[in-house]
Amino acid sequence: MYWFLVILTFLLAGIKTEKPKKYQKVSVIVPAYNEEDTVAQVVEVIKKVSFVDEIIVVNDGSSDNTTEEAEKAGAKVITHETNKGKGEALYTGYKEAECDIIAFIDADIYNLTSKKVEAMIKPILEGDAEITKTKFARESGRVTELTAKPLLNFFFPEISFEQPLSGQFAARKEILKKINFEKDYGVDVGIVIDADVLGISILEVDIGAIQHDMSPLADLNIMANEVVRAIINRANKYGRVTLIDDIGYYIRMSIVGLSLVILGLFTIFFVKFVPLAIAVIITIIGVIVAIYYIIKVIVQSIVIFRKTPGRNVIKPFIKIHFPMIISIIILLLMISTFIGAAHFENGVLSVEPNSRNLIIYADNTPQTSSISVRGPYTVDTAIENESGQIRMPSDAMMTLGVNVNDTMVIDGVEYLINETRPGEQDILRLPIEAKNELSVESGYVIQNSRLKEVFESAGVIHKYNAGNSTFSENFIITSRDKPSCTYEIFIDNVSKFSSYGIFKENSIYTININEDPVEYLNYTNNTFDSNVSEFEYNGHDIKIVFENTNSTSIKQFLRQDQNNFLDINIL
């Protein structure tokens, strides 16, 4: 029993007890100007919130019974002898409050509830935010939509609250020490801007619908002027006017310079009819303009960055600098492309940019996809023990109309076509004999559009297996696309093989079956004597259907005087 008590004592001692949270005193400031009809009701509602310790009504020079009604409701009242403005009223209450957290609530809300008050203050009590502001279920006011939001979007684009002028706030008192209180209606937007620039976390809290008297147009005019003044003053103070105006001009000019550099480089390498001297002058002018104004942008940006207390200018900087950043990235990519195409040999620096080839099929040419980006391809030596193979990227195979395991014949020598190795997407590996015959060297870069020229006149044996039958078509590669014809082979009424290619006018084409010539096709007037060729071989009914289409090809089938057009093996 004693052992049990000892063990239990140690266990209880080992349990960590959570320290009680430090008590946080809450004060609510209610600015009031001639609000005798609603101020008492507002105070009564606030009193129902259990964690509110102090309610201060600041009577801002009222001429009615606001003071008496507030005192009857149990609030502490501080009176201004004259009307000084909402901001002064809030500041007076803030200075008098003895608390950790302060909430500011208007005195003219008819349907205020304790839940609405709690929703404002609880996120701060629980440490979820340093400042809360409210939004409520009604359309934003005219001053908000026509004045505050457009100006904030222009000068402070990172601020995107639904209702920046909501009027109801809560914050830690120590945080409010950093805020500059405006004396009038500019106080609401001023708190939002200061908090944003200082990097203070603000949480917009939805408190539902509220009802209060709508201000007359004359009052809205005064309010709009005060809101505009508050935003413009802070835009000047935090360097946002410079960010939009001066830096905006420097950025535009730097983009002009960068664009001139891009234009000059493009002209040097790709526009033949413009003299080289003019292209170089354009490039040099662009470099000077770009460097001068980019330096201006950097210097002015540093000034603004130092001027902003919380260094919270990342979003507006990105928004303003984005076009220049994109221009710089484009120029760097362009320069890197040129550097990658530079070759230094025998004291000569040669820059020959090579680009990928965008392929878009606009006709019914047989293909695996209607759009692709191919090349360029870099020539390299064949892998050891692969002197009889050509390793070719799949994009190159598509361009040449060949497949893996086809045979390519170059100067009478046969090479098996194989796919590239992993990590060699655009490497074209050729045996030494093939490179010599094709007049290319290792390190050469071949654009996809030039690939047909390099392999022009190379023969191809394309084999296809279909069950117990094998088909081999023989063609040579041409450098120019020409109108082609499709054909489909049926054996015993079953489709076995289809392909396409170029048939030359006034030519005869031979079909062999099991090495026996069985059919001779005469191609004249861009068609065969019969578009359907039917014959029998060893008990099999064979039919070949030809069709002219709008497609083109670089596969030119071998004529009778060259070899067989098609070899069929039936087991």
C-alpha positions as CSV (number, residue, x, y, z in Angstrom):
1,M,0.0,0.0,0.0
2,Y,2.8,2.4,0.9
3,W,4.6,1.6,-2.4
4,F,1.4,2.4,-4.2
5,L,1.1,5.8,-2.5
6,V,4.7,6.7,-3.2
7,I,4.3,5.8,-6.9
8,L,1.1,7.8,-7.1
9,T,2.8,10.8,-5.5
10,F,5.6,10.7,-8.1
11,L,3.1,10.4,-10.9
12,L,1.1,13.4,-9.7
13,A,4.3,15.4,-9.3
14,G,5.3,14.5,-12.8
15,I,2.1,15.8,-14.4
16,K,2.7,19.3,-15.9
17,T,0.1,21.7,-14.9
18,E,-0.8,24.4,-17.4
19,K,-0.1,27.9,-16.1
20,P,-3.2,30.0,-15.8
21,K,-3.4,32.6,-18.6
22,K,-2.7,36.1,-17.5
23,Y,-5.8,38.1,-16.9
24,Q,-6.4,40.7,-19.7
25,K,-8.4,43.7,-18.9
26,V,-10.8,44.9,-21.6
27,S,-12.1,48.4,-22.2
28,V,-14.7,49.5,-24.7
29,I,-14.6,53.1,-26.0
30,V,-17.9,54.5,-27.4
31,P,-17.5,57.8,-29.3
32,A,-20.8,59.7,-29.3
33,Y,-22.0,62.9,-30.8
34,N,-25.7,63.7,-30.2
35,E,-26.6,60.0,-29.7
36,E,-29.1,60.3,-26.8
37,D,-31.5,57.8,-28.5
38,T,-29.1,54.9,-28.8
39,V,-26.1,55.4,-26.5
40,A,-27.8,53.9,-23.4
41,Q,-28.9,50.8,-25.3
42,V,-25.3,50.3,-26.7
43,V,-23.8,50.6,-23.2
44,E,-26.4,48.1,-21.8
45,V,-25.5,45.5,-24.5
46,I,-21.7,45.9,-23.9
47,K,-22.3,45.4,-20.1
48,K,-23.6,42.0,-20.8
49,V,-20.2,40.8,-22.2
50,S,-18.6,39.1,-19.2
51,F,-15.0,39.9,-20.1
52,V,-15.5,43.7,-20.5
53,D,-14.1,45.5,-17.5
54,E,-14.6,49.2,-18.5
55,I,-17.0,51.2,-20.7
56,I,-16.0,54.7,-21.6
57,V,-18.3,57.0,-23.6
58,V,-16.6,60.0,-25.1
59,N,-19.1,62.7,-25.5
60,D,-17.7,64.7,-28.4
61,G,-19.4,68.1,-27.7
62,S,-23.0,66.8,-27.9
63,S,-25.8,69.4,-27.4
64,D,-28.4,66.8,-26.3
65,N,-28.6,64.4,-23.3
66,T,-25.9,62.0,-24.5
67,T,-23.9,62.4,-21.3
68,E,-26.9,61.8,-19.0
69,E,-28.1,58.7,-20.9
70,A,-24.7,57.2,-20.9
71,E,-24.2,57.7,-17.2
72,K,-27.6,56.3,-16.4
73,A,-26.6,53.1,-18.3
74,G,-23.5,52.8,-16.1
75,A,-20.7,54.1,-18.4
76,K,-17.8,56.3,-17.5
77,V,-18.3,59.5,-19.5
78,I,-15.5,61.9,-20.7
79,T,-16.8,65.1,-22.4
80,H,-15.2,67.3,-25.0
81,E,-16.4,70.9,-24.7
82,T,-16.6,71.2,-28.5
83,N,-17.0,68.7,-31.3
84,K,-13.4,67.6,-32.2
85,G,-14.1,64.7,-34.5
86,K,-14.4,60.9,-34.3
87,G,-10.6,60.4,-34.3
88,E,-10.1,62.8,-31.3
89,A,-12.9,61.0,-29.4
90,L,-11.3,57.6,-30.0
91,Y,-7.8,58.9,-29.0
92,T,-9.2,60.5,-25.8
93,G,-10.8,57.2,-24.8
94,Y,-7.6,55.3,-25.6
95,K,-5.5,57.6,-23.4
96,E,-8.0,57.3,-20.5
97,A,-8.5,53.5,-20.7
98,E,-6.7,51.4,-18.1
99,C,-6.6,48.0,-19.9
100,D,-4.8,45.5,-22.1
101,I,-7.3,45.4,-24.9
102,I,-9.5,48.2,-26.3
103,A,-12.6,48.0,-28.5
104,F,-14.1,50.9,-30.4
105,I,-17.8,50.7,-31.0
106,D,-20.1,53.4,-32.5
107,A,-22.9,54.7,-30.4
108,D,-25.6,54.7,-33.1
109,I,-26.0,51.0,-33.7
110,Y,-29.7,50.0,-33.1
111,N,-29.2,46.2,-33.2
112,L,-26.0,45.7,-31.3
113,T,-25.8,42.4,-29.5
114,S,-23.3,40.9,-27.0
115,K,-22.4,38.2,-29.6
116,K,-21.3,41.0,-32.0
117,V,-19.1,42.6,-29.3
118,E,-17.7,39.2,-28.3
119,A,-16.9,38.4,-32.0
120,M,-14.7,41.5,-32.1
121,I,-12.7,41.0,-29.0
122,K,-12.3,37.2,-28.6
123,P,-9.8,36.7,-31.4
124,I,-7.5,39.2,-29.6
125,L,-8.1,37.5,-26.2
126,E,-7.2,34.2,-27.8
127,G,-4.1,35.5,-29.5
128,D,-5.4,35.0,-33.1
129,A,-4.8,38.6,-34.1
130,E,-3.4,41.9,-32.8
131,I,-6.2,44.0,-34.4
132,T,-9.7,43.1,-35.4
133,K,-12.0,45.1,-37.7
134,T,-15.5,44.3,-38.5
135,K,-17.5,43.7,-41.6
136,F,-21.3,43.3,-41.6
137,A,-24.1,42.1,-43.8
138,R,-25.0,45.2,-45.8
139,E,-23.6,46.7,-49.0
140,S,-20.6,48.8,-48.5
141,G,-21.2,52.6,-48.2
142,R,-20.8,55.1,-50.9
143,V,-17.6,56.6,-49.4
144,T,-16.1,53.1,-49.2
145,E,-16.9,52.0,-52.7
146,L,-16.3,55.4,-54.5
147,T,-13.4,56.8,-52.4
148,A,-11.6,54.4,-50.0
149,K,-11.4,51.2,-52.1
150,P,-10.1,52.8,-55.3
151,L,-7.4,54.8,-53.5
152,L,-6.3,51.9,-51.4
153,N,-6.2,49.7,-54.5
154,F,-3.9,52.3,-56.2
155,F,-1.6,53.1,-53.4
156,F,-1.9,50.1,-51.0
157,P,-2.9,47.2,-53.3
158,E,-2.1,44.7,-50.6
159,I,-5.0,45.9,-48.5
160,S,-8.1,44.1,-49.7
161,F,-10.7,44.2,-46.9
162,E,-14.3,44.1,-47.8
163,Q,-15.2,47.1,-45.6
164,P,-12.1,49.1,-44.7
165,L,-14.2,51.8,-43.1
166,S,-16.3,49.6,-40.9
167,G,-15.9,51.8,-37.8
168,Q,-15.7,49.0,-35.2
169,F,-12.2,48.0,-34.1
170,A,-10.5,46.1,-31.3
171,A,-6.8,46.0,-30.6
172,R,-4.1,45.5,-27.9
173,K,-3.4,48.9,-26.3
174,E,0.4,48.4,-26.7
175,I,-0.2,48.0,-30.5
176,L,-2.2,51.2,-30.7
177,K,0.8,53.1,-29.4
178,K,2.3,52.6,-32.8
179,I,-0.7,54.0,-34.6
180,N,-1.2,57.6,-35.6
181,F,-4.8,58.5,-34.8
182,E,-6.5,60.8,-37.3
183,K,-8.7,63.5,-35.6
184,D,-11.7,62.9,-37.8
185,Y,-13.4,60.2,-40.0
186,G,-10.0,59.3,-41.5
187,V,-9.2,57.4,-38.3
188,D,-10.7,54.1,-39.5
189,V,-8.7,53.8,-42.7
190,G,-5.6,55.3,-41.0
191,I,-5.5,52.5,-38.5
192,V,-5.9,49.9,-41.3
193,I,-3.0,51.5,-43.3
194,D,-0.7,52.0,-40.4
195,A,-1.2,48.4,-39.2
196,D,-0.6,47.0,-42.7
197,V,2.6,49.0,-43.2
198,L,3.9,48.1,-39.8
199,G,3.2,44.4,-40.4
200,I,0.6,44.2,-37.6
201,S,-1.8,41.3,-38.1
202,I,-5.4,42.4,-38.8
203,L,-8.4,40.1,-38.8
204,E,-11.6,41.1,-40.5
205,V,-14.5,39.7,-38.4
206,D,-18.0,39.2,-39.8
207,I,-20.5,40.4,-37.1
208,G,-23.6,40.0,-39.1
209,A,-26.1,42.7,-40.0
210,I,-26.1,46.1,-38.2
211,Q,-28.6,49.0,-38.3
212,H,-27.8,52.7,-37.8
213,D,-28.8,56.0,-39.2
214,M,-27.7,56.7,-42.8
215,S,-25.6,59.9,-43.0
216,P,-26.9,62.7,-45.2
217,L,-25.1,63.6,-48.4
218,A,-23.4,66.7,-46.9
219,D,-21.9,64.6,-44.1
220,L,-20.8,62.0,-46.6
221,N,-18.9,64.7,-48.5
222,I,-17.1,65.7,-45.3
223,M,-16.3,62.1,-44.6
224,A,-15.0,61.4,-48.1
225,N,-12.7,64.4,-47.9
226,E,-11.3,63.2,-44.6
227,V,-10.8,59.7,-45.8
228,V,-9.0,60.9,-49.0
229,R,-6.8,63.1,-46.9
230,A,-5.8,60.3,-44.6
231,I,-5.0,57.9,-47.5
232,I,-3.0,60.5,-49.5
233,N,-1.1,61.6,-46.4
234,R,-0.1,58.1,-45.6
235,A,0.7,57.4,-49.3
236,N,3.2,60.3,-49.1
237,K,4.5,59.3,-45.7
238,Y,5.2,55.7,-46.7
239,G,6.6,56.5,-50.2
240,R,3.7,55.0,-52.1
241,V,3.2,58.1,-54.3
242,T,6.9,57.8,-55.3
243,L,6.4,54.1,-55.8
244,I,3.5,54.8,-58.2
245,D,4.8,58.0,-59.8
246,D,8.6,58.3,-59.9
247,I,9.4,54.6,-59.8
248,G,6.6,53.9,-62.2
249,Y,8.3,56.2,-64.7
250,Y,11.7,54.7,-64.1
251,I,10.3,51.2,-64.5
252,R,8.6,52.1,-67.8
253,M,11.9,53.6,-69.1
254,S,13.9,50.6,-68.0
255,I,11.4,48.3,-69.9
256,V,12.0,50.5,-73.0
257,G,15.7,49.9,-72.6
258,L,15.3,46.2,-72.1
259,S,13.0,46.0,-75.1
260,L,15.6,47.8,-77.2
261,V,18.2,45.3,-76.1
262,I,15.9,42.4,-77.0
263,L,15.0,44.0,-80.3
264,G,18.7,44.6,-81.1
265,L,19.8,41.0,-80.3
266,F,16.9,39.6,-82.2
267,T,17.7,41.7,-85.2
268,I,21.4,40.7,-85.1
269,F,20.6,37.0,-85.3
270,F,17.3,36.7,-87.1
271,V,16.6,39.7,-89.3
272,K,18.8,39.7,-92.4
273,F,17.5,42.8,-94.2
274,V,18.5,45.2,-91.3
275,P,22.2,46.1,-91.4
276,L,24.3,44.7,-88.6
277,A,25.5,48.2,-87.6
278,I,22.0,49.4,-87.0
279,A,21.2,46.3,-84.9
280,V,24.3,46.8,-82.8
281,I,23.5,50.5,-82.3
282,I,19.9,49.6,-81.1
283,T,21.4,47.1,-78.7
284,I,23.9,49.5,-77.2
285,I,21.3,52.3,-76.8
286,G,19.1,49.8,-75.1
287,V,21.8,48.6,-72.7
288,I,22.6,52.2,-71.7
289,V,18.9,53.2,-71.1
290,A,18.2,49.9,-69.3
291,I,21.2,50.2,-67.0
292,Y,20.6,53.9,-66.2
293,Y,16.9,53.5,-65.3
294,I,17.3,50.1,-63.5
295,I,19.9,51.8,-61.2
296,K,17.3,54.6,-60.6
297,V,14.7,52.0,-59.8
298,I,17.0,50.2,-57.3
299,V,18.1,53.4,-55.6
300,Q,14.5,54.7,-55.3
301,S,13.3,51.3,-54.1
302,I,15.9,51.2,-51.3
303,V,14.8,54.7,-50.2
304,I,11.2,53.6,-50.0
305,F,12.1,50.4,-48.3
306,R,13.9,52.2,-45.6
307,K,11.1,54.7,-45.4
308,T,8.5,52.0,-44.7
309,P,8.6,51.2,-40.9
310,G,7.5,47.5,-41.1
311,R,9.2,46.9,-44.4
312,N,5.8,45.6,-45.5
313,V,6.1,46.6,-49.2
314,I,6.5,43.2,-50.8
315,K,3.1,43.0,-52.5
316,P,3.1,46.6,-53.9
317,F,6.7,46.2,-55.0
318,I,5.9,43.0,-56.9
319,K,2.9,44.6,-58.5
320,I,4.7,47.7,-59.6
321,H,8.0,46.0,-60.6
322,F,6.4,42.9,-62.2
323,P,6.6,44.2,-65.9
324,M,10.3,45.0,-65.5
325,I,11.0,41.7,-63.8
326,I,9.4,39.8,-66.7
327,S,11.4,41.9,-69.3
328,I,14.6,41.0,-67.4
329,I,13.7,37.3,-67.3
330,I,13.0,37.3,-71.1
331,L,16.3,39.0,-71.8
332,L,18.3,36.6,-69.6
333,L,16.6,33.6,-71.3
334,M,17.5,35.1,-74.6
335,I,21.1,35.7,-73.6
336,S,21.5,32.2,-72.1
337,T,20.2,30.8,-75.4
338,F,22.9,32.7,-77.3
339,I,25.6,31.7,-74.8
340,G,24.6,28.1,-75.1
341,A,25.0,28.3,-78.9
342,A,28.5,29.9,-78.7
343,H,31.4,27.9,-80.1
344,F,35.1,29.0,-79.9
345,E,37.4,27.3,-82.3
346,N,40.8,28.3,-83.8
347,G,40.5,31.8,-82.4
348,V,37.0,32.4,-83.8
349,L,33.9,32.8,-81.6
350,S,30.8,31.7,-83.4
351,V,27.3,32.2,-82.0
352,E,24.6,30.2,-83.9
353,P,21.3,30.1,-82.0
354,N,19.2,27.0,-82.5
355,S,15.6,26.8,-81.7
356,R,12.9,24.2,-81.1
357,N,10.4,23.6,-83.9
358,L,6.7,24.0,-83.1
359,I,4.7,21.5,-85.2
360,I,1.0,22.0,-85.7
361,Y,-0.8,19.6,-88.0
362,A,-3.6,21.5,-89.9
363,D,-4.5,18.6,-92.2
364,N,-5.3,14.9,-91.7
365,T,-1.6,13.8,-91.9
366,P,-1.3,10.6,-89.7
367,Q,0.4,11.6,-86.4
368,T,0.3,10.7,-82.8
369,S,-0.5,14.3,-81.7
370,S,-1.7,17.4,-83.5
371,I,0.8,19.7,-81.9
372,S,4.3,19.2,-80.5
373,V,7.6,21.1,-79.9
374,R,10.6,19.3,-81.3
375,G,14.4,19.7,-81.3
376,P,16.9,21.0,-81.7
377,Y,19.1,17.9,-81.7
378,T,22.8,17.6,-80.8
379,V,24.9,15.1,-82.8
380,D,27.0,12.7,-80.8
381,T,29.1,9.6,-81.4
382,A,27.5,6.2,-81.2
383,I,27.8,4.3,-78.0
384,E,30.6,1.7,-77.8
385,N,29.6,-1.6,-79.5
386,E,26.7,0.1,-81.3
387,S,28.3,0.9,-84.6
388,G,25.3,-0.7,-86.4
389,Q,22.7,1.5,-84.6
390,I,21.4,5.0,-84.8
391,R,19.9,6.3,-81.5
392,M,17.3,8.9,-82.4
393,P,14.9,11.0,-80.2
394,S,11.2,10.1,-80.6
395,D,10.5,13.6,-81.9
396,A,13.1,13.1,-84.6
397,M,11.5,9.8,-85.5
398,M,8.1,11.5,-85.9
399,T,9.7,14.1,-88.2
400,L,11.4,11.5,-90.4
401,G,8.4,9.1,-90.4
402,V,10.3,6.2,-88.8
403,N,9.9,4.0,-85.7
404,V,12.1,2.1,-83.3
405,N,13.5,-1.1,-84.9
406,D,13.2,0.3,-88.4
407,T,16.3,0.0,-90.6
408,M,17.9,3.0,-92.1
409,V,20.1,2.6,-95.2
410,I,22.9,5.2,-95.6
411,D,25.3,4.8,-98.5
412,G,24.3,1.1,-98.7
413,V,25.0,0.4,-95.0
414,E,22.1,-0.7,-92.8
415,Y,21.6,0.8,-89.3
416,L,19.0,-0.3,-86.8
417,I,17.0,2.7,-85.4
418,N,16.9,2.7,-81.6
419,E,15.5,5.2,-79.1
420,T,17.7,7.5,-77.0
421,R,18.9,6.6,-73.6
422,P,17.4,8.1,-70.4
423,G,18.6,11.7,-69.9
424,E,19.5,12.2,-73.6
425,Q,16.2,13.5,-74.8
426,D,17.6,15.6,-77.8
427,I,20.8,13.6,-78.5
428,L,21.2,12.1,-81.9
429,R,23.9,9.4,-81.8
430,L,25.4,8.4,-85.1
431,P,28.2,5.9,-86.0
432,I,31.3,7.5,-87.5
433,E,30.5,6.1,-91.0
434,A,27.0,7.6,-90.9
435,K,28.3,11.0,-89.7
436,N,30.8,11.1,-92.5
437,E,28.2,10.2,-95.1
438,L,25.7,12.8,-93.8
439,S,28.4,15.5,-93.4
440,V,27.8,16.1,-89.7
441,E,30.2,16.1,-86.8
442,S,29.8,15.5,-83.0
443,G,28.6,18.7,-81.4
444,Y,26.6,19.9,-84.4
445,V,23.1,21.1,-83.5
446,I,20.4,20.4,-86.0
447,Q,17.1,22.1,-86.0
448,N,14.1,19.9,-86.4
449,S,13.2,21.6,-89.7
450,R,16.7,20.8,-91.1
451,L,16.6,17.1,-90.1
452,K,15.0,16.1,-93.4
453,E,17.8,17.8,-95.3
454,V,20.5,16.0,-93.3
455,F,18.9,12.6,-93.9
456,E,17.7,13.3,-97.5
457,S,18.0,10.2,-99.8
458,A,18.5,7.9,-96.8
459,G,16.6,4.7,-97.2
460,V,14.2,3.2,-94.6
461,I,12.8,-0.3,-94.2
462,H,9.8,-0.1,-92.0
463,K,8.6,-3.4,-90.6
464,Y,5.3,-4.1,-88.9
465,N,4.1,-7.4,-87.4
466,A,0.4,-8.3,-87.4
467,G,-0.3,-11.8,-86.1
468,N,1.1,-14.3,-88.5
469,S,1.9,-11.6,-91.1
470,T,4.9,-9.3,-91.5
471,F,4.9,-6.1,-93.6
472,S,8.0,-4.2,-94.8
473,E,7.6,-1.0,-96.7
474,N,10.6,0.6,-98.4
475,F,11.0,4.3,-98.9
476,I,13.6,7.1,-99.0
477,I,13.5,10.4,-97.1
478,T,13.0,13.6,-99.1
479,S,13.7,17.1,-97.9
480,R,10.4,18.5,-99.1
481,D,6.9,17.5,-98.1
482,K,4.8,16.4,-101.1
483,P,1.2,15.2,-101.5
484,S,0.9,11.7,-100.2
485,C,-1.5,8.7,-100.5
486,T,-2.7,6.3,-97.8
487,Y,-3.2,2.6,-98.3
488,E,-4.7,-0.2,-96.1
489,I,-4.1,-3.9,-96.4
490,F,-6.8,-6.5,-95.7
491,I,-6.0,-10.3,-95.5
492,D,-9.1,-12.5,-95.5
493,N,-11.2,-9.4,-95.0
494,V,-9.3,-8.4,-91.8
495,S,-7.4,-5.1,-91.7
496,K,-3.8,-5.8,-91.0
497,F,-1.7,-2.7,-91.9
498,S,-2.1,0.9,-93.0
499,S,0.4,3.5,-93.9
500,Y,1.0,6.5,-96.2
501,G,3.7,8.0,-98.4
502,I,4.6,9.6,-101.7
503,F,4.0,7.7,-105.0
504,K,5.8,9.2,-108.0
505,E,3.9,10.0,-111.2
506,N,4.2,7.5,-114.1
507,S,5.9,4.9,-112.0
508,I,5.4,1.2,-111.3
509,Y,5.4,-0.3,-107.8
510,T,6.0,-3.9,-106.9
511,I,4.5,-5.9,-104.1
512,N,6.2,-9.2,-103.0
513,I,4.6,-11.9,-100.9
514,N,7.0,-14.3,-99.4
515,E,9.7,-13.0,-101.7
516,D,7.6,-13.7,-104.8
517,P,6.5,-10.6,-106.9
518,V,2.7,-10.9,-107.1
519,E,1.4,-7.5,-108.0
520,Y,2.5,-4.6,-110.1
521,L,0.8,-1.2,-109.6
522,N,0.9,1.5,-112.2
523,Y,0.6,5.1,-110.8
524,T,-0.4,7.7,-113.3
525,N,-2.4,11.0,-113.1
526,N,-1.9,11.0,-109.4
527,T,-3.8,7.7,-108.9
528,F,-3.4,4.0,-109.5
529,D,-5.2,2.2,-112.3
530,S,-7.5,0.9,-109.7
531,N,-7.8,2.2,-106.2
532,V,-8.5,-1.3,-105.0
533,S,-6.1,-4.1,-105.8
534,E,-7.3,-7.6,-105.0
535,F,-5.6,-11.0,-105.5
536,E,-5.2,-14.4,-103.9
537,Y,-2.1,-16.0,-102.6
538,N,-1.9,-19.6,-101.1
539,G,-5.5,-19.5,-100.2
540,H,-5.5,-16.0,-98.7
541,D,-7.7,-13.2,-100.1
542,I,-5.6,-10.0,-100.2
543,K,-7.0,-6.6,-100.8
544,I,-5.1,-3.2,-100.9
545,V,-7.2,0.0,-100.8
546,F,-5.6,3.2,-101.9
547,E,-6.9,6.7,-101.1
548,N,-5.7,10.2,-102.1
549,T,-5.9,12.6,-99.2
550,N,-4.9,16.2,-98.5
551,S,-2.0,15.0,-96.4
552,T,1.7,15.4,-97.2
553,S,4.7,13.3,-96.4
554,I,8.5,13.0,-96.9
555,K,8.4,9.2,-97.3
556,Q,8.9,8.5,-101.0
557,F,8.2,4.8,-101.8
558,L,10.7,2.8,-103.9
559,R,9.8,2.3,-107.5
560,Q,10.1,-1.0,-109.4
561,D,13.5,0.0,-110.8
562,Q,14.8,0.7,-107.2
563,N,13.4,-2.1,-105.2
564,N,10.1,-3.5,-103.9
565,F,7.6,-1.0,-102.6
566,L,6.1,-3.5,-100.2
567,D,7.2,-7.0,-98.9
568,I,4.5,-9.2,-97.2
569,N,5.4,-12.4,-95.4
570,I,2.5,-14.7,-94.5
571,L,3.3,-17.7,-92.3
